[in-house]
Amino acid sequence: MSEDELYPLLKVYEGRGASTPGVGKDPVNAPMIRHWCEAMGDRNPAYEGPDAIAPPTMLQAWTMGGLSGHTGRTGAHDELFALLDGAGFAAVVATDCEQEYLRPLRPGHRITYDSVIETVSPRKTTKLGAGYFVTTRMDVRADGELAGAHRFRILKYAPGAGREPRPRRPRPVVNRDNAGFWEGVARHRLLIQRCASCATPRFPWLPGCGECGSAEWDAVEADGAGTVYSYVVMHHPRFPAFGGADGSSREAPDPDGPGPYAVGLIELAEGVRMVSNVIGVPYDEVRIGMPVRLEFLRADEELELPVFRAVAEGAR
């Protein structure tokens, strides 16, 4: 069902009852106020003594049903949720709540309440998926007089619908000086330059030799063996494009980015050094001098990168 067709059907439920009217199981009372203040560490003198009031943030506490619960929801509430479920918005997550305090509550006040479906938002796109925010408002009364309101908001959504794709890794800058290197990577060859005049190897690729200044060179394929010359452990900032792509055996702590990972300065057997990820061991087990071996990691459908996997001593 399209947004144009569904949303008018949802709007019909605004202002209709969300649950049957209820009565607080206990009147406002000093013991509950005392327990609340002790749990919260709140020593405000207004909450003690013969003229004590209840902390305003206890508003919902006086309406809660405990393990035995309260009377049920209304038919309108069930119809609204059935309509959303039938349209594919079957998942639910609480998003936020807000309270409004209109008068102080005092021990002895008898609490009654009722709730309505206050608003249904237009369709929204979130990281969880596309869906609708449904806000219910509970009006709380003390001895029949309005004392406050509690708004509770949820998102009814279709899982994955509208989820933003994970960003791709940043593209390397390819120019006329380093194009040969990236052409080699595409063929799973790690190419380094060698000066045609003095035979000095160099990396990264440059237009001229740093030793003799010659602009003449050829390319040789590195064997792929190396050692960790130095390294750093990256903690922050996290960038979603790198999530799960660092090859680490340690799982990422959240779905939106990788955990700490090691970036090494790798000394190749040919005598040059290059920066790349160290994979195959947890980040906190990487050590200077650790032997590594070249691999090629597919970052996405277009990009492969040279990385270095830790190897056991003697297994190179």
N, C-alpha and C positions, 0 to 999 in steps of 0.2 A: 504494500500500500504506500502510495507516495505521500510526501510531507503535506501537500495541498489537500489530500483526501483525509489523512489521519488527524492532523492537528485540530481542525474544527470539532471533530468527535471528542477529542480529549478536553478541549476548553469547556465543553458542556458540564463537566464535573466540578469546575471551580465553584466554590461556595457551598457545595454539598457536604453533608456530614461524613467524617472519616471514621468515627467510632461512636458507639452509643454513649450517652452521658454517664459519667461515673462519679463515685464518691470516694474520697481518700480513706484508706483503711484505718488511719489513725488521725486524730486532730493534731494540729501543730502542738508539739510538746517539748519540754525542757530536756529530757534525756536524749532525744534525737539531736537536738541542737548541740548539746554538750559533746556527744560522740563525733558529730561532724567537725566541730571546732578543734577537738583533740586530733582528729585525723589530718586536718588541714593545717594545724599549727597556728590557728587564728585566735588571738587573745584580745580581740576587740571587746572592750567592756560593755558595748551596746548589746552583746549577746548573753549577758549574765544579769542576775538580779531580778527583782519583782517587776521591773518594767522592760524586761528583755524582749528583743525582737529576734526573729530568725534571720540568719544570713540570707540575703536576697538570692544568692546562687543555689540555695536549697530548694528553689521553687519546684523543680521536677521531683525532688525526693518525696514530697507530700502526695504526689499522684501515682507513684510507682506501685505496681501490684504485687511485687515479691514473687516467690515461686508459684503461688496459686493463681497469679494473674488477675486480670480484670475481665469485664464483659467484652464481647467481640467487636470486630469492625462492622461497618455498615455495608449494605449491599452496594452502595455507590462506590465505596473504596474497592471492593472486590471486582466490580465491573470494570473500573478504570484499569486495574492491574491486569485483568484478563484481556482487555483490549490491547494493552501494550505487549503482553506476552504473545498474543496471537499475531501481532505485527512483527515479531522477531526481536523485540526488546525485552528479553526474558531475564537478563542478568541485572543484579541490583547491588549498589554500594552506597552506604551513607556518606555524605559529603560534608555537612556542617550543620550546626544548630545555632540559634540565637535566642536570647531571652529578653523580655521587656518587663520592668518592675514598675508597678503603678501604685502600690501601697504596701506598707510593711505588714508582715505576718507575725502574729503573736501567739504564744501558747494559749490553747483553748479554741482557736479558730477552727471551724469545720470546713474542710476543703471539698469543693465540687469542681467539676471540669467537663468540658466537651471539646471536640476537635472537628475541624473542617478541612477540606482540601482547599487550600488558599490559592495556589497557582500551579499551572503546568506550563513549563517554558516551551518555546519553539524548539525544534530539533537542534541539538548542539553537537559539534564534533569534538571529542576529547581523545586523549591518548589511550583510554580504555576502549573506546568505540563511540559510534554515534548514538545519541539517545536523548531522553527528555528528563529534565529536573522537575520533580514533584515535591512541592512544599506543603506540609500540613501545619496548621496552627492550632495549638491547644490553648484555650482560654481558661485560666485558673481563677476561681472565685473563693473568697473567704467569707463565710456566713452570708453568702448570696451576693457580695459585692466584688466586682472585677478587681483582682489583685495583680495579675500579670499574665503574660503570654509566653508560650514556648513554641518556637518554630523549628521544625525538623525537616531537613532537605535530603532527598536521596536522588540518585541517578539511575534510571531504568535504561539500560543500554544493550546494544547488540555487540557481543564480544568480537573484537577485531575489526568491526566495521568502522572505517575512518581512521584506523591506527596508522600513525605516521611510519613510513618505512625507515629502517635504521639508516642513518646517513652513511654514505660511502666514504672510504678513506680519502683524504686529500690526494689529488693527482700530483705526481712529481712534475717538476718543471723540466721539460725536454727541449733542448736547443741544439744548435749545430755542433756545439762542442761536446755534448754528452749523448747525442742520439745513438751512437754506436754502442754505448754501454747498455742502454735500454733495449736495443735490438737484440743484444746478447742475452739479456734476462728473459726476453720473450722466447728464446730458444733454449732456456735453462743452461746458459753458459755465463760464467762470471768473468768478464773481460777486463783486463787492466792494460794501461798504456805502457809502452816501453820505448824510450828514446832511441831513435835510429842512429844517433851520433855517439852517445856515451853508454847506451844500454841501461840507463837508470829507469827502474819501474816507477810509475806514479799513479796515485789515486787520491782524490777523485780526478776525473778526466779534465785535462786543461789543454789549452791550445799550444803551450810551449813547455819545454823542459826547465825545471827550476834549478838544475845543476849547470847545464851548459848553454841554455837559452835556445837550443835548436827547436825549430818548428816541425821537424820531421819525426815521425814515430810510426810504430805499428802496434797491433793489439795481440796480447797473448792470453790464453785461457788459464785462469787460476785453478790450481789443483782442488781447492775447496777446504783444505785443512787449515786450521788456525788456532789461536789461543786468545783468551780474554786478557787484553792488555790493561783495560780499566772498565769500569761500569758504573752506572747509577741506577737506582730503583725509583721508578716513576710512581708517585702516589696521586697527585692532583696537578692540574684539573683533569677530571675524567671526561672523556669524549666518546659518545656512543659508537662512533664509527670503529673504534678499536676494541669494542666489547667482544670477548671470546676469540679474537683474531691474533692474539699474541702468542698462541701456542703453548701457554703455560699449563702445567698439569694441575695448578691450583685453580679452583673454580672462582669465577667472579663473584663478589659479594652482593651484587644487585644486577638486575636485568638491563640497566641503562648505561653500563660502562664497565670496563675491566677492573679487576683488583690491581694492586701494585704489580708492576712487571719490570723486568730488567732490560735496560738498553746498554749494550756493550760496545766498547771500542775494540774491534777484533783485529789482531795482528795476523795477517796471512803469511803462509809459508814463503811467499814470493817477496816479503819484506815491506809490504804496504799495509796500511791500516784503514779500516772502514767502520762506520757506525751502523749497527743493525740490532735487532732483537736477539736475545739469548733465550732459546726455548728448550723444552724437554725436562726442565727441573723447576721446582718452585723458586720464585724470585729470591728468597732468602738463602738459597743454597749456591747461588752464583759466586764464584771466587776468581780473583786475579790468577792467571796462569792456567785456568781450566781449559782443557782441550775441547774444541768445538768442530763441527763439520757442517759444511754448506748444505742448505736445503732451499727449495723455492716454495713459498707460501702463497696460495691463491687467496687474495683479500676479497675479491668479488669477481663478477663475470668478465671483467676487463683487465684487472690488475693482478700481476704476480710480483712478489718481492723476494729478494734474497735474504734469508735469515740463517742463524747458526744454532744448531742443536748441540747441546752438551753431550759428550761421549765419554765413556769410561776410559781410564788410563789404559793404554796398550791396545785399544780397540779402534784406533784411527786408521 
